[in-house]
Amino acid sequence: MTSHTFPEGFVWGSATAAYQIEGAATEDGRGPSIWDTYSHTPGRTYNGDTGDVAADHYHRWQQDLDHIAELGLGAYRFSISWPRVQPGGAGRFNQAGLDFYSRLVDGLLERGVRPVATMYHWDLPQELEDAGGWPVRETALRFEEYAAGIVAALGDRVHTWTTLNEPWCSAYLGYASGVHAPGRTEPAAALAAVHHLNLAHGLAGRVVRELAPTAELSVTLNLHVIRPESDSPADADAVRRIDALANRSFLGPMLNGAYPADLLADTASVTDWSFVRDGDEKVAGVPLDVLGVNYYSSTLVRAWDGHSTRSDADGHGASAHSPWVGAGDVDFLPQPGPHTAMGWNIDPAALTGLLLRLNQEYPAQPLMITENGAAFDDVVSADGRVHDERRVDYLRRHIAAVADAREQGADVRGYFVWSLLDNFEWGYGYDRRFGIIRVDYDTQERTWKDSAHWYRRLAVTGRLD
């Protein structure tokens, strides 16, 4: 096996999200989010699990920061809970919530760890959803106000501000397929949500530029690697259509300042895009210091033949409604293993290809792997440890894929493993474990898995053997 040595300054980190780990759902003035409502709705999550307690990070944050420091990590990517700091999503800010994140940021700095704060990781205040949610323009304006409040409170102590995490999921899984909160199945609303998330990103990015000019600005996208089943023109067009929905609906306005024309044409039967106002796309195109890339698996598609049973093995949860708005004639095909516990195929080479594509299309744009990891059915052995060899192998192979991309010219500046801790895995509840640190949900005891020990050696040495 080839060895790789990463340069000094390459960032090794880990990532989490507020609703998945914090708990304390009703403490210290926190208001309800769409994920509180969704997870408390019968039938929405596995076993009826909720994030009410999660990994109890709200009370155990100092212990968790100690783990980060002991892992030798240079950065920690966390998200700020909008309803914790601004219950209701408008107006008054909650000082207790701001104080929590202020202590968290100071605690990271005291341990020599770079704070990377995500403004939005899916926990929209329920009151804003009641007023229409992301499909209405007002939500983007409220996000701008929220961004101003948290940037003013945390100032330039935050090294990197990330506006949104995976807006694809927020828009398409939340408003088209309904497998994420708020659980709506309205294709036109999903495309309106796409636009207002793009607009919110641009508005919040400009807030960062004004109020924290020394901080870095980022956004995190779960970019899809889409491959055709065959080399037929029909399958190539299926790839193009899904690429427009999955990738270019965000890359276009954020990095090019405009939506791709083929996306608008492909979805014209769903919406006329009249919610896009003059100047919106330019607002969305705020320059980024780094583009965050989340990657887990690849996608295989073909053109539907019009009569056989449709295949919807896209890996994004079971629903009678597709997240792929306006692409009802595209099949998503099962892929051969190995697979993770999520049923996702393991395809490190696709990550290399994705990074090289981004480098080719946006050669001046620095990149960062902001999420990569795997869920497996972890078992506590008789020795009290979790010997998660498959996760170690997954991480090794994907980090080698990052090294391969770097060696071919891609400007990738860091890697954040998903996730630091086992946590509430959205619709899958507590059934799927992504963490390199095990959480016993009965006792909240933290235990390093073998993958944590392995990742520590990599972070300290920068050498991948």
N, C-alpha and C positions, 0 to 999 in steps of 0.2 A: 504494500500500500504506500502511496506517495505521502510524504510528510509536507506540511505547510507551516510556515512561520509568518504570523501576522505582525505588522510593524508596531512599534511603540506609538501610542496614540489611537490605535484601533480600539473602539469602545466595546467593552463587554458588559452587558446588562441583563436585567430581567424585567418582566412586565406583569401588571395586574390591572384590574378594573374595579372601581368603587363598589358597584352593586354586587359583584361576585365575591368580594372578600370582607367588606366592612361590617356588615350586620348593623346593629344599633339603629334599626329602621325607623323607630319613632322617638329616638333620644335627642335631647339638646336642640329641639326645634326643627328637626328634619321633617320636610313635607313628603307626601307620597309621589312616587314616580310611576311612569307607565309600566315599569317592570314589577313594582309592588302590586299594582292592579292586575296585571296579566298573570303573575305567578299565583295570586290568590284566587284566580278564576278556575273552578274545577275543570279538569281535563286539559289544561294548557301545558303543564309541566309534568315530567316524570315523577310519579309517586306523590304529586301535589307539593313538591318541594318549593320553597321560597328562599329569598335572600334575607329573611328577617334576622338571622344570626350569622349565616355564612361561615367565614373563618374567624369571625370576631376580631378582625383587624383593628376596628375602632378602639378597642380596649387593649389590644396586644401589639400596637404599632411599634413600640420601642423594641420589643423582642424580635419582631420581624425585621426591623432595620439592623439589628445586631446580626441576624442571619445574612443579610445582604452584605454587610461589611466583612463578615467571616468568609463569605464566598469569594471575596476579593474583587467584587464588581465595581466598575467605574461609574455606573449610571443605573438609575431605577426609574422606570416608566410607570407612573400611577395615573389614575384619573380622578378628577374632582367631581363630586356628586352635586350636580346643579341643584336638586331640591334640598340638599343639606346646607348650602350656602345662600340660596335664594328661594325659599319655599314659595311655591306658586309660580315661579318663573318670571316674576316682574316685581318692580318696586323694592321694598325694604330687603336688605341683606341681613342674614343671620350671623351675628358676631361669633357665636359659639362654633358654627360651622367653619367660618374663616379661620378662627383660632386653631381648630384641629389641623387644618392644612398648613398653617403657619408653623406649628410645632413639628409637623412631619417634614417640611422643607428644611427647617433648622436642624432637625435630627439627622437628615441626610448629609447636610453640609458639615456638621460636626464629625461625621464618620468619613468624610472625604469622598462622598458619593454625589454624583451630578444629578440634580432633580430634573426629570423630564415629565412635565405635567400635561396630560390630555384633558382638554376642556369638556369634551363630550364623548362618553362611551355608553350611549344608548339610554341613559336614565332621564328622559324628558320629564319635567314636572307634569303631573297629571292634569293640572289646571290648564296648561297650554294645549294638551291633547284634547281636553274637553272643548276648547275654543277652536279646534280644527287640526292641531298638530303641525307636523312638517309640511303637509300639503298647502298650508296658508302662509302668505308672505309675512304676516305679523310675527310668526315664530322666529324667523331669521332676524328680525329687528330686536326681538327680546333677547336673542342670543348675543347680539352685539352689546346690549346693555349688561348682560351677565359677564361677558368677557371683560368689559371695562372694570367691573367690580372686582373680579378675582385678580386681574393683572395689577390693578392699583394696590390691592391688599398684599400680594406676594412679591410685587416689584421685580427687580432683576435678580432676586435670589434664585428664581427658577432659571436654569440654564437654557432649556428648550421648551417652548410652548407649542403643543400640538393641538390644532383646532378640533379636528374630528377623528374618530376612529371608525374605519370601515363604513362610510356613509352608504355604500352599496347595501349593506345589511339593514341599516335603518330604513332606507327607502323601499327596497324590493321585498325583503322578508317581513318588514313591519306593515307595509301597506298593500302589497300585491299577493303574496302567498299566505300571509297571516301566521307564520310559524314563529315570529318574534313579536314582541310588544310593539304597537298596541293591538296587533292581531286583526287588522283590517284586510279586506280582499277587494281592493278597488284599483284596477290598473291605471286609470288616469290620475288618481290621487298619488300613486307611487311615482309617476313621472314628475308631478308637481313637487313631490318631496325631494326628488333628485335635485331639482333646480334650487329649491329654497335651502337645501343643505349646502350646495355650491355657493350660494349667495352668503349664507351664514359664515362659511369658511373665509370668504373674502373680507367680509365686514370685521370679523374677529381678528383676522390677520393684520388688518390696518390698525386696529386697536393696539396690538402688540408692537407694531412698528412705531406708533406714537408714544405709548406709555412705557415701553421697555425696550428702547432702541438697541441695547447691547445684547439682548436675548436672541437666541436663534428661533426661527419660525419653521414649523413643520406641519404636515398633515399625514395621516396614515391610511393607506388604501389597501384593501385586499384584492390585489390585481390577479386576474384569472389567466392561467395558461390554457388556451383552447386549441385542441388538435382535431383535424378531420379524420373520419374513419377511412376515407379513401382520397385519392387525388382527383376526384370528379369535380367539375365546376360547381355542381350543386352543393357538395359538401364544403367546398371552399367558401361559398357564399354563406353557408350556415355559420362557419367560423367568423366571418366578417360581421354578421348580424349580432352574434353573441358577444363578440369583442366590443362592439359599439355599446351595448347595454352594460356589460360587465366592467369595462375599462375606460373606454373613451368618453362615456357620459360624464366622467369626472376628470380624467386627464385633459380632455378638450378645453373646458372652461378654466380649469385651474392652471394649466401650463401653457395653453395656446390662446386663452382668452376668447374662445368661441366653441359652441357645440359642433360636432361633426355633422355635415349635411346629411350623410346617410342615416344617422340616428334619427333625425327629424323626419326623414322620408319613411323610414321603416315603421315608425310609430304614429304616422299621420292619421291612421284609422282609429287610434286610441285618444289622441289629443292634438290640438292645434298649437300647443306650446305658447298660447297667448299670455300665460303667466310670466313669461320672460319679458322684462321691460328693457327699454333702451339703456345701455350702460351696465346692465347686470353682469354680463359675461366678462367685461373688463374688470369689474369689481372682484369677481371670483378669481381673476388671474393675478393675485398678489404674489410677488416673487418669494420663493421659498429658499431657505438656507439648506434644507434637507428634505427629501421625499421619503417618507416611511413606507416600507413594503412589508405587508403581511402575506405569508405564503405557507400553505399546508399540503396541498395536493393539486393535481392537474385535472383537466376536463376533456372528455372525448365526445364529439358531436357528429351528427350526420343530418342530411336533409330527410325529413319524414316523407315516406312514399305515398301518403294519403290514405292508406287503407289498413296497414298492419297496426297492431297494438302499439300505442305510443310508449316510449321509454323515457322516464324522467329521473334517471339515476344521476342527478347533479350534485348530490351530497349535501343539500341544503334543507333537509327535513321533509317529512311526508305531509303533503297537503293536496287537496283536490284542486287547488289554485296554484298556478305557476308564478314564480317570481320573474319569469322571462317575458316581460310585457311586449306584446306584438310579435312574439316569435313562436307561435303555436305550431309551426311547421318544422321545428327543429327537434330532433331526438337527442337525449342525453344518455349515453351508453354506459353500462357497467364496465369496469376495468379490472383486469386481472390483479391479483394480490402481489405482494403482501399488502394488508390493510391495517390501519390503526383501529382502535376500539370504536371510533366514530364511523367506521366503514369507508374511510378515505384511503385512496391508493397512495403508495409511497413512491415518489418520483423526484429524487433530488436533481436530476439533470434538467427538469423543467424549471427549477429555480435559477440555474445558471443561464438558461435561455431567456428567462424573463429579465434578468438583470442586464444581459447583453442587449436585449431589445430596447430597454429603457435608456441604456447608454448610447445606443445608436440614434434613437429618436430625440433624446434630450441630453446631448453630450456635455453640456455645462452644468447639469443638475446633479449634485451629490446625492447619494442614496444611503439608506440605513435599513437593515432588516429589523423591523420593530416588533414582529411576532413570528416565531417559528417554533414548533414543538409538536408533541403527540400525546394522545390519550391511549393508555393501555390498561389492562385489567391487573393492576398492581396487587401483589400479595405480600403480606408481612411474613417473613420467614421465621423459623424457630429461633434464630439468633437476634430477632427483633428488627432486622433491617429489611429494606425493600430492594431486592436485586433486580432492577429494571433494565436488564441487558438490551431489550428491544428499544427502549427510549434512548439509551446511550448510543446504540447503533444508528438510530434515526438522526440524532443530533450530530453525530460525527459525520455522517454522509452529507447532511445538508450544509453543515459548516464547510466541509470540503468543497461543496458546490459553490459556496460563496467565494472561497479562495480561488477556485477555477475561474470564476467570473472576473475577479480582481486581476488575476494574472493575464486575462485577455482584455484588460483596459477599463473595466467597469469601476467607477469611483464609489465603492461601497465602504463606508466609514465605521460601521459598527454592526453589532448583532445583539438582539434582545431575545432571550429564550422565553417562550410562553409555556408554563407560567412559573413564577416563583413558588406559589402555593397551590395545592389542590383547592378547588373553589366551586361555587355554584355555577354550573356550566349551562346557564340559560335554560332552554326547554328540556335539556337532559338532566336538570337538577344536580344531585350529588352522585349520580351514577357514573360519570366520566371524570377521570382524574388526569389532568395535564401537568400537575406540579412536579418540580424537581425536589420539593419538600412536601412530605406527606402530612396531611392534617387528619387527625382522629376527630371526627365531628362530634363524638360524645364527650371527649375530654378537652378538645382543642389543642392537644399535644402536637408539636411539630417534630418531625423526624426526617433527617436528610436521607433521601434515596441515593442509591449508587450514582445516579445521574448527577446529583448535586456535587458529590465528591469529584466526579469526573470533570464537571464544568468548572469547578474551582481550580483544578490543575491547569485547565486551558486558559482561564482568565488570568491566572498568575504568571504563566509562562509565555502565553501567546503562541504556543507550539501545538499543532494538531498532528498527531502521529497515526 
